[in-house]
Amino acid sequence: MKKIYRLISILLATSLMMIGCDPADKFNNPEKTEIGSVPALFTSMLNNARMRTEYWNVRTVLITHQAIYTQTVTLVNSSSLYKQNDSYLGQYWRDFYTAEYGGAMGMYRQMQRVANDLPSDQQAENEIFFQAGKVVMYDFGSQLVDMFGDIPFSEAGSLSLTAQNVPAKFDDQQELYKMFIEDLDKVATYFSTAATTASFTRQDIMLAGSVKKWQKYANSIRLRLLIHISNVEEGYAKQEIMNMLNNPAKYPLIDGDNNGNYDPKSVDVLNVPLTTYTSNLYDALNEGYASLAPDFMVNNLMVPTEDVRLPVMFDKNGQDQYVAAPITATSESLADYKKVTANWDSVSIWQNNKLPGIRITASEINLIKAEAYERWGSSADAKTAYETAVKQSVSFYFYLNSINLDGDKETKPSDQEINDFISTRIAYQGTRDQKLELIGTQKWLHLGFLQGLECWTELRRTKYPTLLPFPSEGKENGFETPPTRLLYPSLERNTNPNYSTVQSKDTRTTKIFWDVN
């Protein structure tokens, strides 16, 4: 297996940081280099491979773990189906904490180290980079909590900060969530009055220096974390969420202005590939059977409802049909099924070298709104948010289809066709629980394997949708079903003496604190 992309050292990463307008310029013109500066380190944080939808991250983490647990790829039964790959997850863990690989925590600590040696006026000039860096660090840090539970955070990154490697304590996961939520509110407030700078605009290869969009990004991650904890701290989550939704001027979100026909490129938080990037997800999906359309998604959900996203999410089989191999297919028979089943769409997804890294989209935000309104507000408002979210999901997948420079593009259905699909075939109706199931199902479908970490989190939190039963052949080894959390990688277990404080909780059946349904 190959790793197409990685940052091999912090010196190399920072020496490549450029100030051109085009992202590729920032990595290819030596005359525009800022070596070891706070702005350069911030750009390196955004260029981390885990921020992008590329082979290594998709193949080794999302498809090998979360996509299997959520049935968003075709499963191949074996005794190790639900057994995590310690090496791959150790690399993911490393890629958060170390500056050498552009990790969010490692880069933030490196930024702090550099800033400590600067005069006060330059420290003030760099404040905007630290505020944006917090959003990225909390985004990734919260997902690490969602995967493992308690994690080192407050004391982590000492090597990058002080050049001394001090073992970090494991912080309580619930307390970390509260800290993320409270600090994101402060960060969003900062960006509500901040003015961008020429340096920030040049170095921000993700949001082009838009302080308004960074404010929305901070608020949107905060909203996501609040809905995560809403089943275990409902009173607090309800108050904070409804306060945000009732004050859109104070708490702007990545919601596309609630317009179904929105522009994902200008609204969503997407990390576009560098112009020098020429690869795609072909190898990531073609190694094994991940390229095949998953059973529940296609056969049980999208085909029966004649989902208008089918043409941009999947390629038909040779008989011009959308059909997936049954989840019960054996590994031997899947080779034959590969010839007659639908596949993930080649233009939109698996052969699209313009596919962005997806941090958060308008559809996800409106699905969070729909859940909040249904639980604590007006069901009519929930219906509006649900329908808007599905329309935005349609816009999003047709956008992915449109940005590929190769292949035949699909024509987006008319507003009337989309409205008919939503109002008749996935209509927002039924009991409160049935409506919440509709919301959860559409979120699962929208996130899919491309946002596999959040998809797994939401599946565990809501238990929607009810997936097909699929016990693995690892029954005798305790791996019959997917885990409720991941085990700490041996990389951390063997090097951090503070592991002893969490060792008793380090089982695959221990639940993350928000998992109470």
N, C-alpha and C positions, 0 to 999 in steps of 0.2 A: 504494500500500500504506500502511496506517495503522499507527501505533504507539499502541496503546491506553494503555500505561502506561510512565511513566519518571519518575525523580527528576530534576528539572531543575536543582537546585543544592543544595549542601550546606547553605546557609542556610535554604532552604525545607524541606529534609528534616528538619533538626534542629528547626526551629520548629514542626514538626508532630508531634514525638515526645511522646506522652502517657503518663500513668501509670494509666489506667483498667484494669479487669479484662478487658474485652472488647477484642480487637485494634483494632476500629474506633474505640473510645473514645480510643485512644492517638493517633489521627490526626484526630479531629474535635472535641475539646473544648479550646479554647484555655486554659481555666483550669487545665489539668493539664499544661502544657507545661514540659519541662526543656530550655531552649535551650542548645545547644552543650555539654551535659554528656556525660561518658563513657557513662552509661546510655542517653542519647538516641541517641548515635552508634552504639552497639551495636544498638539497635532498627532504625536506618536500614540497618545492614549486613544484618540479617535480612529487611528489606523490599525489598532489591534485586530488580528484575524477573527477574534470572537465578536467583533462589531460588524462583521461582514458575512454574507451568505456565500461561503466558499467551501471548497471540497473538504478541507481538514475538519472544520467545525461541524459541518453537516454530517459527514460520514462517521466520524469517531464519537460524536456526542449525541446529536439529535436523532439520527437514524438508528444508532446502536442502542440507545436507551429510551429517551422520552417518546419517540415516534412508535416504538414497540409497545410501550406501556399504554399509549393512547389509541392504538390501532389506526394510526394515520399513515401507516405504510403496510404493505403486505407482510404477514408474519410467516416465518419458516420455523416449524416446531423443532425443538431440540432440547436436550437436558440443560443447556446453558442459555436458553432464550431470555430468561428474566434475570440472569446473573450479570452483574455489572462488570465492565472491563476496567480493572484497577489502573492500568497504565494510561488509558485514554482519559479517564476522569482525573487522574493525577496531573496530567498535562493541562486539563481545563482549570484545575485548582491553581496550579503554578501560574497559568496565564492571567489570573486575577491579581495575584500577590506580587509578582516579580516585575521589576522595571525592565529586565533583560528582554522580556517578551511583550513589552508594551502594556502590561496589565494595569487596570484602572487604579488599583490600590498602590502598586509599585510606582506608577508614573506620578500619582498625586503626591506621594511621599518625596519623590525625586524633585518635583516642583517646589515643595516646601523647603527642601535642602538648598536648592539654588537660590530661592527667594530670601532665605535667612542671611545670605551674604550681600544682599543688595541694599542700597540706601533706601530710606523710608519713602521717598517720592516714587522710586521705581517699584517698590512693593505695592504702593497704591495703584499704580498703573496696571499691575498684573492681577489685581483683585478679580477682575471679570473672568480671567482664566480659571481661578480657583473656584469661583461660584459655579461655572459651567462644569468644571471637573467634578464637583460634588454631585451634580445631577447624574453624571455617567457612573460615578463610583457607587452611588446609592441604588441606581438602577441595577447594576450588576451585583452589588452586594446583597440586595434583597433577593435576587434570584438564586444566589448561593445559599442563602438561608432557606429558601423554598426547596432546595435540593437536599441539604444536609442537616439543617437545624441550627444549633449553636455553632458559631464560627469565630475564629480570631478576627478582630476588627479594630478595636480601640488601640491596641498595642501592636498591631500588625504593621509590617513595612519598615521595621527598624533599620534593616540593612540599607535600604534606599535613602532613609532619612538621616541616619547618623553614621553609616558605614560600619555599624556594629550589629551583629546578628543576635538579637535577644529573643528567646522564645516568647511568643505572645499568648496571653490567656484566651480562652474561649468565652466570648460574650454571650449572654443569654439572648436567645432568638427573639423572644417577645419584647425585651427591652430594646434590642436593636431596631426592630420594626417601629417602635414608638419614636426612637431617636431619628430614624429616617423620615418618618411622617412629619415630625415637628420641624426638622431642619429644612426639609423641602419647602415647607411653608415660608420659612425665612428666605430661602434662596429665590423663590418665586417673587416675594416682596422686593428683594434686591433688584431683580430684573424688571420689575414694573416701573422703576424710575431710572434704571441705568441707561447710559448712552454707549453705543458700540464704539469701538476704536478701529483705526485702520489696521492695526496689528491683529486684533481679534477677528476682524472680517477676513483678513488674509489667511490666518492660521486655522480658522474653523472650517474644516473640510466637510462638515456634516450639515450645519445649519447656516452657513455663510454669514455668520456674525449677527444674525437676527435676534436681538434681545427679546422681542415679543415672542418669538418661537421658543427660545430657551425658557421663558416664563411659562408658556403653555406646556412644554415638556416636563418641567418640574411639577406643575400642578397635576398633570395627567398621570405621572408615576405615583404621585401622592394619592390620587383617587384610586388607582389600581391597588395600592397597598391597603387602603382603607376598606375596599370591598373584600380583600383577602381576609381581613380580620373580623369581618362583620358578623360571622356566626359565633365567634367566641367573645368579642367585645362589642356587642350590638349597639348598646347605648352610645358609646363613644363614637363608633363608626357612623351610626345614623346621624348624629348631631353634626359631625364634621363633613360628611358627604352632602347632606341636604343644605348645609350652609354654603358649600361650594356651588351646588347646582342652582341655588336660589340667588346667587350673586355672581352671575357670569362676567360682569364688568370687572370685578375684583379678582375672580378666579377664571380667567380664560383658559380654555382647554383645546386639545387637539381633537376637535369635534367636527371640523369642516363646516363650521357655522350651521350645523344641522341640515346641510344640503346633501341630498343623495347623489346629485351629479357634481360632486366636488372634484378637485384636482389633487390626487395623492402626492404628486411631486412637490407641490407648494405647501401642502398642509401636514402630511404625515412626517414622522421622524424617521427618515430613511438615510442610510449611509451608502451613497452611490459608489460603485467601483471606480477605481482610478482609471483614467483613459488608457493606461498601459496594460490593464488587465484583459487577458484574452481567453481565459479558461471559462468553465461553466460547471454545472453539477452532473454532467454526463457520467463521469466515473463514480461519483458519490452514490448515484442511484442505480447504476448498472452493475455494480459489484454486489451480486446477490439478486434479490427480487424486489428491491425497494422501488424500482421504476414502475412496477405493476400497480394498477388502481386498487386501493384497499376495499375489501368486501363491504363492510358496514357503510362506509361513506358513499359508495357508488350504488351498490345493489339495494341497500335498505333505506337510504336517505335521499340521494340526489335524483336517481332515475325515477323512482315512484312519484316524485313531486315535479318531474320535468324541470329541474333546477336550471335557471338561465345561465348559471356559471359553468355548466358542464363543458361547453366548447373551449373555454380558456383555462380550465383546470385539467382536462383530460383529452387525450387523443383516442379516437374510436379504434376498435379492432378491425381486422380485415373484412368483417361482414358489416361494417358501417354501424356498429353498435357500441354503446357504452355498457360494458359488462366486466365485472371483476371476478377473479378466481375466488371460489368459496374459501372461507377462512379455514375450513377443515382439510383443504388440499394438502397432500403430503409433499415433502421436499422433492421426492422423485417425480411427482406429477406436475409440480410447478414449472418444470422445464418445458413441458408441453403446453401448459396454460399460457406461458410467456408468449406463445405464438398467436394466441386467439383472444387475449384479453385486452382491455383498454390500458393505457399507460398514462402517467402524469404528462401533462401537455409539454411537448418539446419546445415550442416557441415561448410560452409563458414562463416555464420553470426549469426543466432539466437541461436545456441547451441554450439558455439565455445568459450571455455573459454581461448583461446589463442589470441582472437581478440585484437589487439593493439589499443591504443589511436592514432588517426591519426591527425597529425598537418599539414603536407604538403607532397605531393607526386610528383614524376617526371612527371606524366601525367598532373597534373594541371599546372606545370611550362611550359611544352611544348604547352599546350593549350593557355597559356598567350602569349608565343612566336608567336604562329600562328596568334592570333588576332593582335598583334603588327606588324608583317610582312605584314599582309593583309591590314592594315590601313596605314602604313607608310613606308613599304619596298617592298620587292619582293613577289608577289603572289606564285611564285615557292617555295620560302623559307617557306611561310606560309603552303603550301601543305605538304612539308616535315615535318614540325613541327606538323601539324595536324595528319598526318599518324603515326608519331612516338608516339604521345600522345595516340592515340587509341590502338596501340600495347602495350604500357606501361600499359594502363588500363586493358587490357586483362591479362598481366603478373601479375598485382597487385591482381586482383580478383582470379586468379588461385593460387596465393601465399596464400591468406587468406584461400582458400580451403585446401591447403596442410599442414598448420600448426596445424590444429585440430588433436589431437591424436586419436580421435574417428571418426567413420563413414567411409563410402566409399569415396575415393578420385576420382576426375575427371582427365582425361588425357588432358593436354593442347593440343589444335589443332596444327597442323604443321604450319610452317611459310607460306607455300603456301596457306593453308586454311585461315589463318588470312589475308594474302595479298589479296586474292580473295574477302573476306568479305569487306575489306576496299576499294578496287579499284572498285568494282562493285555495292555494295549495300548501301554504305554510301560515295560514291565517292566525292572528293573535286572538285566541279565544279559549274558552274552557275555564277550569278552576284556577285558583292562584298557583297551585303547584304545577299544573299543566302549562301555564304561561311561563313560569320560571324554567320549566324544562325546555320550552321552545327557545328561550333566551340562551340557556346553557348549551343547547344543541347547535344553535347558530354560531355561538362563540367558538365552540370546538371546531366546527367546520371552517370558520374564517381563519383561525389561528393555524390549524393543521401542523404539519411537521416543520414548516418554515419558521414558525414561532413555537417550537416544540416545548421549550421550558415553561412558557406561560400556559400552553395548552395542557400540560401535565398538572400544573398547579391548579388550574380551574377544574379539571376533571376530578382531582382528589377533593377539592373544596366543595364542589356542588354535587358531585356524583352524576352529573349530566354530560352527555347522554348515557343511557344504559347500553353498554357495548355488548358485543357477542361474547358468550363464554368461551374462553380459550386457555384451559390449563396446559401448562407446558409439560414436557417429558421429564422435567427435573423434580418430580414429586418427591422422590426418595431423598433428595438433597436439600429440601426446604425451599426450592425455587419454583414451585408450581404456579404461583401467581406473581404479578408485578409487585415490586416493593412499595412501601408507603413513604420511604425516604432512601437516599443513597448512603452507603457506608463511607466513612472518611477514607480517602485514599491512603495507601501505605506510605506514600511520600510524607504525609503529615503525621500519621501514627508513629512512624519510626524516628522522626526528627524533633517532634515537639513534646517535651516532657509534660506539658499541661494537658496532653491527651487523656491522662489518667482521670481528669475531672469530668470527662464526658464519656468515658469508655463504657459505662453501664448503659448508656442510652444509644450506643452505637450498634443498633440492630436494624435489619431491613424492615421490621414490623413496627418500629417506633414511629409515631406520627408527628408531623410538624405541628406546632402549637395551634395553627388555625384550622387543622383538619379534624373537625368535631362532628360532622354529619354522619 
